[in-house]
Amino acid sequence: MVMGELSQETDLMVIGSGPGGYAAAFRAADLGLDVTMVDMAQRPGGVCLFKGCIPSKTFLFLSELIHDARRAENMGITFGKPQIDLKALREWKANVIDTMANGLVSLSQRRGVQVLQGRAQFESSDTARLYDCEVSHMKFRHAIIATGSRPIPFPGMEFKPGGRVMSSTGALALADVPQKLLIIGGGYVGLELGTVYAALGSRVKLVELEDRLLAGVDADLVEPLHRRLNTIFESIHLKTKVASMQETDDGVALILEGDVEKPEQTFDRVLVAIGRRASSDDIGLENTQVERDERGFIKVDDRLRTTDERIFAVGDVAGGLMLAHKATREGKVAAEVIAGQPSAFDVRAIPAVVYTDPQIAWCGLTEEEARAQNIPVKVQRFPWKFSGRATTMGAPEGLTKILVDPDSGRIVGVGICGRNTEGLISEGVLAIEMGALAEDMALSIHPHPTLSETEGEAAELYLGSATHILSKKISS
């Protein structure tokens, strides 16, 4: 260590201040540990707050308002053409982020969590070097790695600040509304951001290498969304790949192979949304006993312990579903284990939501997973065209379904496509976590008229007692 450099000791060093990192730091501090959280950002929040979940949902809410205004024309109310003020939109996004980030700063201070801006790199299993930071060395009893993930670029290209080939971060900067936008990738990031830009006026085309959108999500849940996207996107091309891409001064030239009439096309901007990779390199793991898998994700057990007894890992960097709420729970579990509490990540149902219009949400076992693993389930679907509330909203294209274990009658999976599924899915999560029977959901009185009734009626279908649709047991 160089003379004059500042060295500190802490019970717990958390590397990364996203949902997994700050949740771990806060929980550990609540349990009495001395906690230091290190991140290159000035304030806690991570990619989710500054470059992901929060800014994207801010813009998606605004795009939903635009789509609702157009939908209202069929109901007798006509609004004028929306006037888009990009500067005001960016300011609103910044205001939302600032409010939440400042709240996290306040919570850190009130809990006594030391927040350091800088880059941490392990020197050993109990020491780290901090770069560009007021503290140069940190000795710790335990560490939690919560460094997250980053977008995968198109092969042979890297994302450049301000470039026409954008990652989700670049797209959320909302530098302009391109006349022609190509999205590469039919996952939730591409569909959500495509929805935003289409609402703002871009002519959006999407190409996906697979034969369907949202691979891994049950096809019957994706179908209503696909139909909707066909009306707001200029085109969707499945089983199509980008053979080459070249950025020029006035556009991006591509050669497409697959379901396209014209292989050579030019766009004003291109969004590459083909996945994310773990941010696990360049943090000095080679100086520890931590092991990674072939994809770069850090190996952990159900207590989030790595193969180094002093070091834990949570969130995207530890693999699995890359969801903020999963990272938050993992962060709390890691903190509790370090504090000596009996804790483990043993959840049965991790909810996932695609914030498009309509939204898709699911938790527990999916129908496709059950089929692939030969798990017997009974599936009941309640179409939203039979929902009074969906009809009043002009949103009858939805679907609610439950998966039931035929032997026990327990609910093992729930999937919903429609408006506001982000809130509806929580009933499914609670049912699965509690081991509820379909009968429990069916006999729980749901308020009328609400979208939540569709969950109750899906369960009633299983019992043969649905009100607004004939059950098979009766109709047959």
For each residue, the residues with C-beta under 8 A, 3 or more apart:
1: 5 7 136 137
2: 5 136
3:
4:
5: 1 2 136 137
6: 134 135 136 137
7: 1 135 136 137 138 139
8: 36 135 137 138 139
9: 138 139 140
10: 13 34 35 36 114 138 139 140 141
11: 28 33 34 35 140 141 142
12: 24 25 28 33 34 35 36 140 141 142 143 144 335 338
13: 10 36 37 38 120 128 138 140 142 143 144
14: 17 21 22 24 25 28 35 36 37 38 143 144 146
15: 21 38 39 120 128 143 144 145 146 147 283
16: 20 21 37 38 39 46 145 146 147 148 315 317
17: 14 21 22 25 37 38 39 41 43 44 45 46 104 115 146
18: 21 22 44 45 46 47 48 49 146 148 315 324 327
19: 22 23 46 48 315 324 325 327 328 331
20: 16 23 24 46 146 148 314 315 316 324 327 328 330 331
21: 14 15 16 17 18 24 25 37 39 44 46 144 146 314 315 331
22: 14 17 18 19 25 26 37 44 45 46 104 107 108 331
23: 19 20 26 27 327 328 329 331 332 335
24: 12 14 20 21 27 28 144 146 314 330 331 332 334 335
25: 12 14 17 21 22 28 29 35 37 108 111 113 331 335
26: 22 23 29 30 107 108 111 113
27: 23 24 30 31 331 332 335 336
28: 11 12 14 24 25 31 33 35 335 338 339
29: 25 26 32 33 35 111 112 113
30: 26 27 111
31: 27 28 335 336 339 341
32: 29 339
33: 11 12 28 29 335 338 339
34: 10 11 12 112
35: 10 11 12 14 25 28 29 111 112 113 114
36: 8 10 12 13 14 113 114 115 116 138 140
37: 13 14 16 17 21 22 25 44 108 113 114 115 116
38: 13 14 15 16 17 116 117 118 119 120 128 130 133 138
39: 15 16 17 21 44 46 115 116 117 118
40: 117 118 119 132
41: 17 44 45 46 50 117
42: 117
43: 17 101 102 104 105 115
44: 17 18 21 22 37 39 41 49 101 104 105 108 115
45: 17 18 22 41 48 49 50 54 97 100 101 104
46: 16 17 18 19 20 21 22 39 41 49 50 146 148
47: 18 50 51 52 148 149 150 169
48: 18 19 45 52 53 54 324
49: 18 44 45 46 52 53 54 97 100 101 104
50: 41 45 46 47 54 55 97 101
51: 47 55 168 169 172
52: 47 48 49 55 56 168 169 172 324
53: 48 49 56 57 324
54: 45 48 49 50 57 58 96 97 100
55: 50 51 52 58 59 93 96 97 172
56: 52 53 59 60 168 172 192 193 196 355
57: 53 54 60 61 355
58: 54 55 61 62 92 93 96
59: 55 56 62 63 89 93 172 174 196
60: 56 57 63 64 192 195 196 355 356
61: 57 58 64 65
62: 58 59 65 66 89 92 196 199
63: 59 60 66 67 195 196 198 199 200 357
64: 60 61 67 68 357
65: 61 62 68 69
66: 62 63 69 70 82 199 200
67: 63 64 70 71 199 232 357
68: 64 65 71 72
69: 65 66 72 79 82
70: 66 67 73
71: 67 68 74 75 394
72: 68 69 75 76 77 78 79
73: 70 77 78
74: 71 394
75: 71 72 394
76: 72
77: 72 73
78: 72 73
79: 69 72 82
80:
81:
82: 66 69 79
83:
84: 89 177 200 201
85: 88 89
86: 89 90 174 176 177
87: 90 91
88: 85 91 92
89: 59 62 84 85 86 92 93 174
90: 86 87 93 94 173 174
91: 87 88 94 95
92: 58 62 88 89 95 96
93: 55 58 59 89 90 96 97 172 174
94: 90 91 97 98
95: 91 92 98 99
96: 54 55 58 92 93 99 100
97: 45 49 50 54 55 93 94 100 101
98: 94 95 101 102
99: 95 96 102 103
100: 45 49 54 96 97 103 104
101: 43 44 45 49 50 97 98 104 105
102: 43 98 99 105 106
103: 99 100 106 107
104: 17 22 43 44 45 49 100 101 107 108
105: 43 44 101 102 108 109 115
106: 102 103 109 110
107: 22 26 103 104 110 111
108: 22 25 26 37 44 104 105 111 113 115
109: 105 106 112 113
110: 106 107
111: 25 26 29 30 35 107 108
112: 29 34 35 109
113: 25 26 29 35 36 37 108 109
114: 10 35 36 37
115: 17 36 37 39 43 44 105 108
116: 36 37 38 39 130 133 134 135
117: 38 39 40 41 42 132 133
118: 38 39 40 130 131 132 133 134 135
119: 38 40 130 131 132 133
120: 13 15 38 128 129 130 131 138 283
121: 128 129 130 131 282 283 284
122: 125 127 128 129 143 283 284 285 287 288 311
123: 127 128 129 137 284 287
124: 127 287 288
125: 122 287 288 289 308 309 310 311
126: 139 140 141 310
127: 122 123 124 137 138 139 140
128: 13 15 38 120 121 122 123 137 138 140 143 284
129: 120 121 122 123 136 137 284
130: 38 116 118 119 120 121 133 135 136 137 138
131: 118 119 120 121
132: 40 117 118 119
133: 38 116 117 118 119 130 136
134: 6 116 118
135: 6 7 8 116 118 130 138
136: 1 2 5 6 7 129 130 133
137: 1 5 6 7 8 123 127 128 129 130
138: 7 8 9 10 13 36 38 120 127 128 130 135
139: 7 8 9 10 126 127
140: 9 10 11 12 13 36 126 127 128 143 310
141: 10 11 12 126 310
142: 11 12 13 310 311 312 338
143: 12 13 14 15 122 128 140 310 311 312
144: 12 13 14 15 21 24 304 311 312 313 314 331 334 335 338
145: 15 16 280 283 290 298 306 311 312 313 314 317 318
146: 14 15 16 17 18 20 21 24 46 313 314 315 317 327 331
147: 15 16 278 279 280 283 317
148: 16 18 20 46 47 279 315 316 317
149: 47 276 277 278 279 316 317 322
150: 47 276 277 279
151: 159 167 168 169 272 273 275 276
152: 272 274 275 276 277
153: 157 158 159 167 272
154: 157 165 184 242 245 272 274
155:
156:
157: 153 154 165 245 247
158: 153
159: 151 153 163 165 166 167 169 170 272
160: 163 165
161: 170
162: 170 175
163: 159 160 166 170 247
164: 247 251 252 268 269 270
165: 154 157 159 160 245 247 252 269 270 272
166: 159 163 169 170 171 269 270 271 272
167: 151 153 159 170 171 271 272 273
168: 51 52 56 151 171 172 189 193 271 273
169: 47 51 52 151 159 166 172 173
170: 159 161 162 163 166 167 173 175 271
171: 166 167 168 174 193 197 271
172: 51 52 55 56 59 93 168 169 193
173: 90 169 170
174: 59 86 89 90 93 171 177
175: 162 170
176: 86
177: 84 86 174 197 200 201 202
178: 181 197 202 267 268 269
179: 202 203 268
180: 202 203 205 266 267 268 269
181: 178 194 197 202 203 204 205 267 268 269 270 271
182: 204 205 206 207 252 254 265 267 269 270 271
183: 190 193 194 204 205 206 207 270 271 273
184: 154 190 206 207 242 270 271 272 273 274
185: 189 190 206 208 272 273 274 275
186: 190 191 206 208 210 212 213 214 215 236 238
187: 190 191 214 215 273 274 275
188: 191 192 214 354 355 356
189: 168 185 192 193 273
190: 183 184 185 186 187 193 194 206 208 271 273
191: 186 187 188 194 195 206 213 214 225 229 354 356
192: 56 60 188 189 195 196 354 355 356
193: 56 168 171 172 183 189 190 196 197 271 273
194: 181 183 190 191 197 198 204 206 229 233 271
195: 60 63 191 192 198 199 229 232 356 357
196: 56 59 60 62 63 192 193 199 200
197: 171 177 178 181 193 194 200 201 202 204
198: 63 194 195 201 202 204 232 233
199: 62 63 66 67 195 196 232
200: 63 66 84 177 196 197
201: 84 177 197 198
202: 177 178 179 180 181 197 198
203: 179 180 181 234
204: 181 182 183 194 197 198 232 233 234
205: 180 181 182 183 233 234 235 236 237 265 267
206: 182 183 184 185 186 190 191 194 229 233 235 236 237
207: 182 183 184 237 240 241 242 256 258 260
208: 185 186 190 212 213 236 237 238 239 240
209: 239 240 241
210: 186 215 238 239
211: 238 239
212: 186 208 215 219 222 238
213: 186 191 208 222 225 226 229 236 238
214: 186 187 188 191 217 222 225 354 360
215: 186 187 210 212
216: 366 368
217: 214 221 222 354 360 362 366
218: 221 222 362 366 367 368 401 415
219: 212 222 223 368
220: 223 367 381 399 401 415
221: 217 218 224 225 360 362 399 401 415 416 417
222: 212 213 214 217 218 219 225 226 360 417
223: 219 220 226 227 417
224: 221 227 228 358 397 398 399 417 418
225: 191 213 214 221 222 228 229 354 356 358 360 417
226: 213 222 223 229 230 236
227: 223 224 230 231 397
228: 224 225 231 232 356 357 358 397
229: 191 194 195 206 213 225 226 232 233 236 356
230: 226 227 233 236
231: 227 228
232: 67 195 198 199 204 228 229
233: 194 198 204 205 206 229 230 236
234: 203 204 205
235: 205 206
236: 186 205 206 208 213 226 229 230 233
237: 205 206 207 208 240 256 258 259 260
238: 186 208 210 211 212 213 258 259
239: 208 209 210 211 258 259
240: 207 208 209 237 256 257 258 259 260
241: 207 209 256 257 258
242: 154 184 207 245 254 255 256 257
243: 254 255 256 257 263
244: 254 255
245: 154 157 165 242 252 253 254 255 270
246: 252 253 254
247: 157 163 164 165 252
248: 251 252 253
249:
250:
251: 164 248 266 267 268
252: 164 165 182 245 246 247 248 266 267 268 269 270
253: 245 246 248 264 265 266
254: 182 242 243 244 245 246 264 265 266 267 270
255: 242 243 244 245 263 264
256: 207 237 240 241 242 243 260 263 264 265
257: 240 241 242 243 260 263
258: 207 237 238 239 240 241
259: 237 238 239 240
260: 207 237 240 256 257 263 265
261:
262: 265
263: 243 255 256 257 260
264: 253 254 255 256
265: 182 205 253 254 256 260 262
266: 180 251 252 253 254
267: 178 180 181 182 205 251 252 254 270
268: 164 178 179 180 181 251 252
269: 164 165 166 178 180 181 182 252
270: 164 165 166 181 182 183 184 245 252 254 267
271: 166 167 168 170 171 181 182 183 184 190 193 194
272: 151 152 153 154 159 165 166 167 184 185
273: 151 167 168 183 184 185 187 189 190 193
274: 152 154 184 185 187
275: 151 152 185 187
276: 149 150 151 152 316 322
277: 149 150 152 295 296
278: 147 149 292 295 296 297 298 316 317 319
279: 147 148 149 150 316 317
280: 145 147 283 285 292 296 297 298 317
281: 285 296
282: 121
283: 15 120 121 122 145 147 280
284: 121 122 123 128 129 287 288
285: 122 280 281 288 290 292 298
286:
287: 122 123 124 125 284
288: 122 124 125 284 285 308 311
289: 125 306 307 308 309 311
290: 145 285 298 299 306 307 308 311 313
291: 298 299 306 307
292: 278 280 285 296 297 298 299
293: 296 297 299 319
294:
295: 277 278 319
296: 277 278 280 281 292 293
297: 278 280 292 293 317 318 319
298: 145 278 280 285 290 291 292 306 313 317 318 319
299: 290 291 292 293 306 307
300: 303 304 305 306 312 313 314 318 319
301: 304 305
302: 344 345 346
303: 300 312 333 334 337 343 344 345
304: 144 300 301 312 313 314 318 330 333 334 337 345
305: 300 301 309 311 312 337
306: 145 289 290 291 298 299 300 311 312 313
307: 289 290 291 299
308: 125 288 289 290 311
309: 125 289 305
310: 125 126 140 141 142 143
311: 122 125 142 143 144 145 288 289 290 305 306 308
312: 142 143 144 145 300 303 304 305 306 334 337 338
313: 144 145 146 290 298 300 304 306 317 318 334
314: 20 21 24 144 145 146 300 304 317 318 327 330 331 333 334
315: 16 18 19 20 21 146 148 318 322 326 327 330 331
316: 20 148 149 276 278 279 319 322 327
317: 16 145 146 147 148 149 278 279 280 297 298 313 314
318: 145 297 298 300 304 313 314 315 330
319: 278 293 295 297 298 300 316
320: 326
321: 326 350 352
322: 149 276 315 316 326
323: 326 327 350 352
324: 18 19 20 48 52 53 327 328
325: 19 328 329 350 351
326: 315 320 321 322 323 329 330 350
327: 18 19 20 23 146 314 315 316 323 324 330 331
328: 19 20 23 324 325 331 332
329: 23 325 326 332 333 345 347
330: 20 24 304 314 315 318 326 327 333 334 345
331: 19 20 21 22 23 24 25 27 144 146 314 315 327 328 334 335
332: 23 24 27 328 329 335 336 343
333: 303 304 314 329 330 336 337 343 344 345
334: 24 144 303 304 312 313 314 330 331 337 338
335: 12 23 24 25 27 28 31 33 144 331 332 338 339
336: 27 31 332 333 339 341 343
337: 303 304 305 312 333 334 340 341 343 344
338: 12 28 33 142 144 312 334 335
339: 28 31 32 33 335 336
340: 337
341: 31 336 337
342:
343: 303 332 333 336 337
344: 302 303 333 337
345: 302 303 304 329 330 333
346: 302
347: 329 350 433
348: 364 432 433
349: 363 364 414 428 429 432 433
350: 321 323 325 326 347 363
351: 325 361 362 363 425 426 428 429
352: 321 323 361 362 363
353: 359 360 361 421 422 425
354: 188 191 192 214 217 225 359 360 361
355: 56 57 60 188 192 359 422
356: 60 188 191 192 195 225 228 229 359 360
357: 63 64 67 195 228 419
358: 224 225 228 395 397 398 417 418 419 421
359: 353 354 355 356 416 417 418 419 420 421 422
360: 214 217 221 222 225 353 354 356 415 416 417 421
361: 351 352 353 354 415 416 421 422 424 425
362: 217 218 221 351 352 366 413 414 415 416 425
363: 349 350 351 352 413 414 425 428 429 432
364: 348 349 403 411 412 413 414 428 429 432
365: 369 370 375 377 403 412 413
366: 216 217 218 362 369 370 403 413 415
367: 218 220 370 371 377 379 401 403 413 415
368: 216 218 219 371 372
369: 365 366 372 373 375
370: 365 366 367 373 375 376 377 403 413
371: 367 368 374
372: 368 369
373: 369 370
374: 371
375: 365 369 370
376: 370 405 406 407
377: 365 367 370 403 404 405 406 412 413
378: 403 404 406 462
379: 367 401 402 403 404
380: 401 402 404 438 458 459 461 462
381: 220 399 400 401 458 461
382: 386 387 399 400 401 454 455 457 458 461 466 469
383: 386 396 398 399 469
384: 387 390 395 396 397 398 399 400 418 451 454
385: 390 391 396 397
386: 382 383 457 468 469
387: 382 384 390 391 396 398 449 451 453 454 468
388: 391 392 448 449 453 468
389: 392 393 449 450 451 453
390: 384 385 387 393 395 396 398 418 419 451 454
391: 385 387 388 394 396
392: 388 389 449
393: 389 390 419
394: 71 74 75 391
395: 358 384 390 398 418 419
396: 383 384 385 387 390 391
397: 224 227 228 358 384 385 417 418
398: 224 358 383 384 387 390 395 416 417 418 419 421 451 454
399: 220 221 224 381 382 383 384 415 416 417 418
400: 381 382 384 414 415 416 418 424 454 455 457 458
401: 218 220 221 367 379 380 381 382 414 415 416 458
402: 379 380 411 413 414 428 438 441 455 458 459 462
403: 364 365 366 367 370 377 378 379 411 412 413 414 415
404: 377 378 379 380 409 410 411 412 438 462
405: 376 377 408 409 410 411 412
406: 376 377 378 409
407: 376
408: 405 437
409: 404 405 406 437 438 439 462
410: 404 405 435 436 437 438
411: 364 402 403 404 405 414 428 431 432 436 437 438 441 459
412: 364 365 377 403 404 405 432
413: 362 363 364 365 366 367 370 377 402 403 428 432
414: 349 362 363 364 400 401 402 403 411 425 427 428 429 431 432 455
415: 218 220 221 360 361 362 366 367 399 400 401 403
416: 221 359 360 361 362 398 399 400 401 421 424 425 428 454 455
417: 221 222 223 224 225 358 359 360 397 398 399 421
418: 224 358 359 384 390 395 397 398 399 400 421 424 451 454
419: 357 358 359 390 393 395 398 451
420: 359 423 424 451
421: 353 358 359 360 361 398 416 417 418 424 425
422: 353 355 359 361 425
423: 420 426
424: 361 400 416 418 420 421 427 428 451 452 454 455
425: 351 353 361 362 363 414 416 421 422 428 429
426: 351 423 429 430
427: 414 424 430 431 441 452 455
428: 349 351 363 364 402 411 413 414 416 424 425 431 432 455
429: 349 351 363 364 414 425 426 432 433
430: 426 427 433 434 436
431: 411 414 427 428 434 436 440 441
432: 348 349 363 364 411 412 413 414 428 429 435 436
433: 347 348 349 429 430
434: 430 431
435: 410 432
436: 410 411 430 431 432 440 441
437: 408 409 410 411 440 441
438: 380 402 404 409 410 411 441 442 459 462 463
439: 409 442 443 459 463
440: 431 436 437 443 444 459
441: 402 411 427 431 436 437 438 444 455 456 458 459
442: 438 439 456 459 460 462 463 465
443: 439 440
444: 440 441 456
445: 456
446: 450 452 453 455 456
447: 450 452 453
448: 388 453
449: 387 388 389 392 453
450: 389 446 447 453
451: 384 387 389 390 398 418 419 420 424 454
452: 424 427 446 447 455 456
453: 387 388 389 446 447 448 449 450 456 457
454: 382 384 387 390 398 400 416 418 424 451 457 458
455: 382 400 402 414 416 424 427 428 441 446 452 458 459
456: 441 442 444 445 446 452 453 459 460
457: 382 386 400 453 454 460 461 466 467 468 469
458: 380 381 382 400 401 402 441 454 455 461 462
459: 380 402 411 438 439 440 441 442 455 456 462 463
460: 442 456 457 463 464 465 466 467 471
461: 380 381 382 457 458 464 466 469 471 472
462: 378 380 402 404 409 438 442 458 459
463: 438 439 442 459 460 471
464: 460 461 471 472 473 474
465: 442 460 471
466: 382 457 460 461 469 470 471
467: 457 460
468: 386 387 388 457
469: 382 383 386 457 461 466
470: 466 474 475
471: 460 461 463 464 465 466 474 475
472: 461 464 475 476
473: 464 476
474: 464 470 471
475: 470 471 472
476: 472 473
